[in-house]
Amino acid sequence: MIFDVVHTTRYDYAGTATLCHSEARLLPRSFESQTSLSSRIDVAPRPAALDGRVDHFGNQTTYFSIQEPHDSLEVTASSRVKVLSREIPPAAGVTWEDARNSVVADTTPAALTAREFRLASKHVPRASSLAAFAETSFIPGRDVVEALLDLNTRIHDTFEYVPGYTDISTPLDQLVEDQKGVCQDFAHFAIGCIRWVGLPARYVSGYIETVPPPGRERVQGADASHAWFSAYVPGLGWVDLDPTNDVIVSNQHITVAWGRDFSDATPLKGVVSGGGAHSVLVSVDVVRDDDAVDA
Amino acid sequence: MAIQPPTTEGLLSGAYGSTGYDEMWSGEVRPHWRSVIDGFTNAGADQIERWQQDVRRLLRENGVTYSILDDPSSTHRPWQLDTVPFAIDAEDWTRIEAGLKQRAELLNRVLLDIYGQNRLIRSGLLPPEVIHAHVGYLRPCEGIQIHQDRPLRFYAADLARGPDGRMWVLRDRTQAPDGVGYALENRTVISQTMPGLIGRAEVRRLSGFFRAFLAGIEEANPTARRTPNRVFLTPGPFSDRYFEHTYLADYLGVPLVRGDDLTVRDGAVHLKTVEGLQEIDIVVRGVDDRFCDPLELAPDSALGVPGLVESIRGGRVGVVNALGCGVLQNPGLSPFLPGIARELLGEDLLLDSAATWWCGQQKERDHVLANLDRLLIGSIDRGDESHLIFGPELNEDELATWRDRISAEPHLYVGQEIMSFSTIPTLSKGQFEPRHGVLTAFAVASDRAYQVMPGGLTRTTSERKRRVVTSRQAVVSKDTWVLGPEHEPHVSLWIHTSDTDAQVDSSLPSQTAENLFWVGRYAERAEGLARLTRLVIRYVIERDENEDPARTACLHRLVHTLATLTDPPPDDAEPAAPEPEEELLDILVNVDRPGSLSSAIRSLSRAAYATRGRWSADTWRIIEGLDDQWPDPGTTYLNPSLLRNRLNELLTGLAAFGGLNQESMTHEVGWHILDIGRRIERAQLQLELLSSTLVEREDRALTNLLLESVLVASESLMTYRRRYRGVLQLRTVLDLLLFDPTNPRSVAHQLEELRSHFEALPKHSRTHHLPQHERLIVEAHTRLQVTDPKSLVQPRSRAVKRGRLAKLLDSTGRALSKASDAITYAYFSHTEVARPLNASEPHGPER
């Protein structure tokens, strides 16, 4: 499946900003299940510096700075991405306890890398408030994939999707209390549960193809950036699940970046001097290219 | 009467003989302590007391202070330095030195590996969690330090001697060279106090180390500039390490800056100065690495410089210690270092660390949990001693809490064996007493090797019974004497190796300029308020029952004037005017009242402390004195005559401060800016005073009292009497206080001074237009010059107010306020705060 994605972020300042340093993780990464065919970032006004690198987690990272006075900042990432179908078996043939023990004992590069994702992180501190929820899915002796799928479904069924109800500073405890949030909250919650039982889990930022309701035209820019989680299962590797939609990630999810949580994979962040208050406007277009030859 | 010859036995307290390993005493005096003991014995009690007094005086004069962690009540306390040194013999030191060099080399190799090839983790020599769970592991810093062979430029270790006589490493310090400034200051003070003793004892000199220290910093320069521009980055005056930062910046001869003094433009770090932006090549940091860049590192930090990491990545700036070094301040590393040393260096460790168990491993965790009440418990993140917990001091509940905490996230904790360490003689009531002590030893990388300071900072407990030295409690420091043949020529410790013609060294950071401006304003404000209140107090003292109504009216008017100069408290529930005495007390000592005398003094000392390195020793003593002299904010009773004495002392102090500003500061940009602050404030106070006393028409008696008061408050009564032979007239008073350019208290004089200061300031544009602040003052000055004083008096008018006078005072005051803003904009506006952009957050479509 080939997708064209255009992701535009626009900041409007109340006053004039004099200097801005930014870091973007907007260019999709390539890995076993995905190839980034082409991608670019355009920044207006023209940045004084723009520099790309690959970060600790392997994400395409773009630094740029604007040092002329400006009242607005617009960052557009345009990418063409080929996504392969992924499948996972309904069961791994290994209990989650054995999976957990083997991760810690395993010294293969993949496992050593995965161990970093067992540790608490900024937005996913170790929270005993998750214990009951986690242990309902991770019952003793259960197959690890079964437990993960059950967790994914239960988050979808328990939590209400309410855009704007939370922001990134909302702690997990609050989410447990209110049971309302958006995709990144569900992803963080799932990661917290999986780490609670000692397995590695990471946060994935990206997009999902949306299908307009029957009889309606696709509305341009109406898509949004998305987030889900991925868990490490020895033998299977990383298993991506989307609790917002209760699905196994396959060929309708476009991966941009991953990390321990949102803070490692933030699409766009920056530090600005001057400018006063500012507003953010985001538009995302995910268009499937059906005509492309799917090799 | 025969004088008893002093004996060694008399010098030693009764505590000797009963303790464990003592540095000086092993049943007899150890040979290498002989010269110290003889020196003190021969000196006798009186001389020893004089030494200690001299040390205290020198430290006080140099303004040496330190802060106690977790104690907000003490921002700075006087530094304690014992005259008795910690003596170490040559052979012993050779072993310590070799061990420190090896450990620094090893930790540097670990650092390069962690942020580079990552072989230690991949080969299983180091469990990944020891690094990955540490808050000091800065992922964006991978691969950025390759241009330096030793990114761990400074290394320090806390050492203590075990019962077996060997030195042990208690902890590694890798963030910044904390303590090296105190070590330098201790040696400087002891050399001045006891030159004979230190000379006879053959003490190794520190100058070689400090040459390497200076050279090592310059080696961090990634740019081609031959004389690099350097700055010292500090968290600021509220940091517990601020004194040492001012001291080291002064020693290095570099500007002391805060994060918002620096900005990254065109990929390079720049210092914002009054002269404009100056490119910086080397940042010596006193800020912990993870707070150094809010863009890529801890985002909630206001201490750093946005874009710094990218600038390092681009090879445009060198930072020492390199960003990322904090991960080495990690007791979790200890158990793995012997294996890593064999792998990386092919050597065994020369210095052992106290037995440490990292709880990330099952067997080790079980040991720690089973022996919690006998161990030192610490987190891998907090290498700092103040966060170490003593198992034996915990009760059952606390032990249970720690067991839960360790079981939940075991990889974050270590258990460490509690060792009994040696004692060092410390002077107490004229005698030597054994106290437990710790030596912080320093190494610096220079010319492709580590050099160790032959000495260090020794700290001992302040009470004999304490077993552990921590920065939580008061400690007594010591100079550390490494004995042995000297290879170093005698040179001053204050000689710099590089020819520091770097331009940035002489430029004035915008933030420093702004602080100097406020020093000027607050000093002047304090002086003006003090003079006016002293006058009011005279009226209060002279008050009696059959008071002349004009005097009462005058008192009320002056108190009212003071009140308008200061904002009245906002939550004043009582609408009626309070008694003048009450209001006066509030204006004097209520530190929370904006513009009060107490708040002016407090703001003055804060602004002065933020520019600590700019003041001479004499000036600093006066600044400290001002704060001490003034009554506590809690004062509830006004004793007028006592208060008048205090005000007199305060005015003397402020006058001395002003005199030193004039006479002992070089007349560079900083001085001009300070005096601009003074002149603006003085002119504004004068205008306010005239406006609230002389604009309203009053009867003859009150007018005369007010005229006289204004002259007294302006220190111009004598001049007036001499010039106008005692005839009080509004016109002549105005002439002297507003228009006369020869009167240093007149408004015209301030405007004239401002004009000449403005000409000395750096110009930012080459146009022929005057900058705004200059234009405002020229206009106001001209307006004053073309005004006919007679026209202001309006003798025939019946109006309640003198309208023309009010208008002139008002327009001049407004011009001064606007000029103050314009200066801020033109010279300090670089100090604009950087804030994070709101992140765009995914809200993920639900399908």
Interface residues (C-beta under 8 A of the other chain):
Chain A: T9 Y11 T18 L19 C20 H21 S22 E23 A48 A49 D51 R53 D55 H56 F57 Y63 S65 Q67 T107 P109 L112 R115 E116 L119 A120 R126 Y161 P163 G164 D167 I168 V182 C183 Q184 S205 I208 T210 V211 D223 A224 S225 H226 A227 W228 T244 N245 F262 S263 D264 T266 P267 L268 K269 G270 V271 V272 S273 G274 H278 V280 V282
Chain B: I121 R122 G124 P128 E129 H132 A133 R139 P140 E142 T263 V264 R265 D266 G267 P294 L295 E296 P299 P306 G307 E310 R313 G314 A408 E409 H411 E832 V833 A834 R835 P836 L837 N838 A839 S840 E841 P842 H843 G844 P845 E846 R847
